[in-house]
Amino acid sequence: MDEKREPEEGIVLTEAQLRSRRQRSIAIALALGILVVLFFAVTLVKGPAVLVRPL
């Protein structure tokens, strides 16, 4: 149970690639946040009429 594991060999990213990955993740998070705010705003503007519709 107390085994020492060797670090797995695989793809090692450069600093530029890590920076690029972080910027891409932040951009995706911001886009998702803006989309959530947009949906919330549209829901507030439409008001309770969203629930009143013919079946």
C-alpha positions in Angstrom: 0.0 0.0 0.0 2.9 2.3 0.5 4.2 1.9 -3.1 6.2 4.7 -4.6 4.9 5.3 -8.1 7.1 6.6 -10.9 5.6 9.6 -12.6 3.8 8.6 -15.7 5.5 9.4 -19.0 3.3 11.2 -21.5 2.8 14.4 -23.2 4.6 17.3 -21.4 3.2 20.7 -22.3 5.4 23.7 -22.7 4.8 26.9 -20.8 3.2 28.5 -23.9 0.8 25.6 -24.3 -0.2 25.7 -20.6 -0.8 29.5 -20.9 -2.8 28.9 -24.1 -4.9 26.2 -22.3 -5.6 28.5 -19.4 -6.7 31.4 -21.6 -8.9 29.0 -23.6 -10.5 27.7 -20.4 -11.1 31.3 -19.1 -12.7 32.2 -22.5 -15.0 29.2 -22.4 -16.0 30.0 -18.8 -16.7 33.6 -19.6 -18.8 32.6 -22.7 -20.8 30.2 -20.5 -21.3 32.8 -17.8 -22.6 35.3 -20.4 -25.0 32.7 -21.8 -26.4 32.0 -18.4 -26.9 35.7 -17.7 -28.5 36.2 -21.1 -31.0 33.3 -20.4 -31.7 34.7 -17.0 -32.3 38.2 -18.4 -34.6 36.9 -21.1 -36.6 34.9 -18.5 -37.0 38.1 -16.4 -38.1 40.1 -19.4 -40.7 37.6 -20.5 -42.0 37.3 -16.9 -44.6 34.8 -15.9 -45.9 34.7 -19.5 -43.3 32.0 -20.1 -45.5 29.6 -18.2 -48.8 30.6 -19.8 -49.1 28.8 -23.1 -51.7 26.5 -24.7 -51.2 22.8 -24.2 
